[in-house]
């Protein structure tokens, strides 16, 4: 039997060679939002991994939408030119489809990079700015509260998502993921822990879903038909009285009815009070239920590190694809090794064909060798 992990996956008109997706991973290495040579090296190696899809890191829709001063952005001509340079170089040698994850950090913006401690940068400090959110509720004790977005602010943010999606289309990006997880702005609207509004965007589940769905609809409208758009979600806050799996199922149904090609299922990130029982595949059951109850193409993530573990998730129908982050950083050839272990084939650059191990004579697709 063929490995499910290496079967093609179709998302609208985009066909992926396999079901291994490279998850978005913040690098905190941009300059004023602009991609740098670090991104060229980082994305260049991941593009040669043999995965089915490469997703760019969380990409801010405005300067104030960045998580940190080093976050990647796609919100003006300078950031567009910088990312174009990187993507042009990568595409010159790797045919892998590329998705972008567009994001607004909300109250978790203006933060130090993780290796600098990750703390909030005060609005009046060097490299800091005033954050904004659904409500004036801080992420952590002692932080400067965000400004609550008014009607004009909501329109500005929504327009920012649209403008970034349009820039992504000009760059030839193949798919768009809206970041609705990990405690960033769209997730902040969803969770009653961070959304204390008393207008049409707060209170009931329908109201809390309204702004994320408006952003999704607006992006879906400007991305050409056939190019897939989906959302990454946190299926639970892991906090009492927070966002729940039941609510995530409702959101998934709403996204599906609005043309979402998939849903990318993570958890947590909204509250410092979260208690997460971390272990191998600990988030997969959330993806499994969403897939079962909605029929929406579902992407599972979270401590999926071993090929047979990933294969089992797909073979047992718990998800349609797996998304790898840290495992790919640790082993940028993870798909090669998975294909070898599972008896499948994977794409590799011709410059590396001779690295194919003797015992795996058919590992690399289309490989050929001369006699000299």
N, C-alpha and C positions, 0 to 999 in steps of 0.2 A: 504493500500500500504506500502511496505517496504521502509525504509529510504535509500535513495541513498547513504548517507554518510557511511552506514554500509554494502554496497555491496562490494564484493571482487574486487580487481583491479589486473590485470595481467600486469607485466612489463617483457617482454621476457619470461623467464621460471620462474620468481619469482612471486608467487601469494601472495598478501597482503590480510589480513582478512577484512580490511576496507580501506577507502579512507582518513583517517586522518594520515598525515605524521608529524613527529616531525622534525622541521627545524633545521639545524645546528646553534648552538649558541656558540660563543666564550666565554670561561671561564677565559682566561688569568691567568691560574693557573697551568701550566706545569712548570717543572724544566728542563732547557736546552732541551726543546722539549718533555720531557718524561711525560707521564700521571702520576698523583698522586692519593692519596686517595680521594682527592676532586672529581676527575673524577669517581671514583668508587661509591661514594655516589650520585653524580649528575646523572650519567647514570643509576645507579641501580634503582633510584626512577622513572625515566622516562621510563625505560624498563617495569615497572609494570603498566603503564598508560592505557593499552588497545589500544593504537594507532596501526596502521598498519605497520609503519616503523619508526625506530629510526635512525636519521642521526647524525653522529659525527660532532663536530665543525670543522671549517676550519682547515685543517691539512696540515702543511707546507711540501713542497717537498725538502727543504734544510734549513739550519740554517738562511741564509739570506732571505729566502722566508717568514719568520714569520712576522706577523703584529707587534707583541710585543715580548719582551724577555720571556713572559709567555705563548706564543702560543704553542699549541700542534703540534708536528711534527711526521713524520714517514719517516725518512731519514737515519737511521743507526741502528745497532743492538740494541743499548741501548733503542732507542725510540720504536723499534718494541717489545722488551721484556716487556717494561713498559705497552704498550697498550695491549699486549697479556694477561698480568696479570689481567687487568681490564675487558677485554672482557670475559675471562674464568670465572671470578666470576659472571658477569652479566648473561651469558648464562646458568650457573648452576641453575638459578631460573626463567629465563624469556625466552620464545621461540620467542620473537619478532625479525624479520629480522633487520639487521644493515647495513646501508650504510655509506660510508665515503665521505666527501667533501674534495678533494685535491686542494691545493691552493698555489699560489705564490703572495705575497702582492705587488710586484713591488715597485713603488715609495711611497706607503703607509706603507712600512715596517719600522722597527726601530722606533716604536712609543710607548709611554707610554700607560698603560692600561687606559680605560675610567675613572675609579675612581681616577686616577692620573693625569687627565687632557687630556690625549690622544695626547699630542704634540709630534712632531718628536724628537727623541733622536739623537743628532749630532754624526757623525761617530767617532769622537775622544773622545766621552764621555763614561763613564762606561755604559756597556750594549748596546752601540750603534754600528751601522755598516753602511757602505756605501750601499745605495740603488741602484737598477738598474731598468730600464724601457725601453719602446720602444724608447723614446727620452729624452734628458736632460731637461725636463720640470717639475718643482716642482709642487707638489699637492697644496700647499698653499704658500702665500707670506712669504718670509723670511726663508723658509726651504732650506736646502742644496740640490741642484739639484741631481737627480739620474744620474748614468752613463748610457749612451745609450748602449744597448746590441748590440754587434757585432755578426758575424756569429758563432764564437765559443761560445759566451754567449747564443745565441739562442739554439744551440745544447745542451749545458749543462742544460738549463732549461727544454727543451723538454725531455731529458734523465731523468731528475729529476722526472717529472710527471710519466714517465714509471716505474722508479724504485720504487716510492711510491705505484703505482698501484700493482706492483708485490708483495711488502710487504703486502699490504692489502689482496691480494689473499692468501698468506701464512697464514694470520690470520683468514681466513674463512669468510671475510666480503662479504656480499651478493650483494652489488651494489656499483657503483662508480659515484659520481657527481663531475664534474670539475667546479670550481668556476670561472665563467666568468662575475660576477656581482660586484656591490658595489665599483667600482673604483680600483679593484685589477688588477694584471698584464694582464690577458687575456682581461679584459674590457678595459684596457689602450691601448691595440693594436686596439681594435674595434673603439674607439672614436677618431674623428679628433681633439678633444681638447687636447688629451694627446699623440697622435701619429702624429709626424711631419716628419716621415721618408720619404726619396725620393728613397728608393729601392723597392724591390718586396713586402715588408711588410708594405708599407705606401702609402697614396694617395687615390687611388680608393677604393670602398667598397670591391671589390674582394681581393685587396692587404691587406687591414686592417683585413679582416677575415682570411687571410692565416695562420698566426701563431696559433691562437686559434683552427682552424680546424686541423692543423698539430698535435697539442697536443692531440686533441680529437681522431684523427685517430690512433695515436701511443698508446694511452691508450686502445682504443677499441681493438687493435690488441693483446694486452697481457692479457686482461681479457677474460676468457673462454667464448665461445659461450653459450648463454642462460643467462649469468649473465648481468643484465642491466647496461648500462652506459648512462649518460645524462649530460646536462650542466645547471647550473643556470645562468640566464642572467638578466641584467638590461635593460628593454625594452626602456627606455629613460633616458637621462642624466638630463632632466628637465632644460636644458640650450640651448639657441639659438645657432644654428650651431653645436650642439653636436650630439651624437648618438641618433637615432630616432626609433620609432616603425616600420616604413616602412623597415628600415634596419634590425631590429630584425626579422621580418617575413622572409626576405631573409636568414638570418643566420639560422633560424629554419628549413627552407627547406633544406639548405645545411647539417645541422646536421642529419635531417631525412634520407637523401640519404646516409649518412655515418653510419647508423645503430643506431642512438640515440633512446633510448627507450621512452624518454620523454623530456620535457623542463620545467624548474622551473622558473617562471616568477616573477621577482622583478623589482625594478627601482632604479635609482639614485646612489649616492655614489662616483661619479667620480670627481665632481667639487664643490668647496666651494661656487660657484655662483648659485647653484641649488635653485629653488623655487618650493617646493613640496606642493600641496594642500592636506594636510593630512586629512583623514576622514575614517570612516568605509568602508573597502573594496576598498580603493582608487586605488589599483593596479589591481583589478580584470578585468576591461575593456581591459587591455593590454593582459591578458591571454585569454580573450574571443575572441579577434580578431585573435590571433595567432592560437588558436584551430580551429576557423572557416576556416581560410585560408590555414592551413597546414595539418590538421587532425592528427597532432602529439599529443600524450597524454600530457596533459597540467596540470601543478600544479600551483595553485593560492596561493598567499600569501599577507599579508599586512592588519593589523588591522581586521583580521577575528577572532572574539572573542566570538560570540554567536552561539549555536548549530543550531538554525533555520536560521541564516544568512548563515552558512556554507552549510546547507542542500539546501537552495535556490540557491546558486551558482551552485551546482552540478545538482539539479533538472532542472534548467533552461538551462543547457548545456553550461554554461560559462567556465567550467573547468572540468577536470576529477578527480581531488583530491585537497585537501586543505592542506596547510602546516602551522603549528602553531609554534610560537616561544615564545614570551612574554606571550601569553595566557597560554602556557603549564608551564612556570616557575611559574606563579601566581597560577595556579590550575593544579598540576600534575595529577589530576584525571579527567581532562576535558573530555576525551572520555567516562568515566563512566557516568558522568552527562549528556552528550549529548545523550548517549544510553537511559538513563532513560527518558529524555524529549521527545525523538523521537520514543519511543516504540521499541527499538532495543535491541540486546544483545551484550555483550562485554566480552573479556577474562579478568579474574582477578586471582591473585595468590590464591591458595587454602587456604593459611594462613589467607586470608582476606574474605573468602566467607561469614563468619557470619556477616560481616558488611553490607550485602545486605539489604537495607531498606524493611520494611514489605510490603509496597505498590508495590514493584518491585520484585515479587517473582521469575521472570525468567530473571533477568537482567544479571547475570553472567553465561557464558557458562559452561556447564558440572558440575555445582555445585551440591554437594550432602551433606547431613547432617545425622549424626548418632543420636541415641536416648539418649545418655548419656549427 
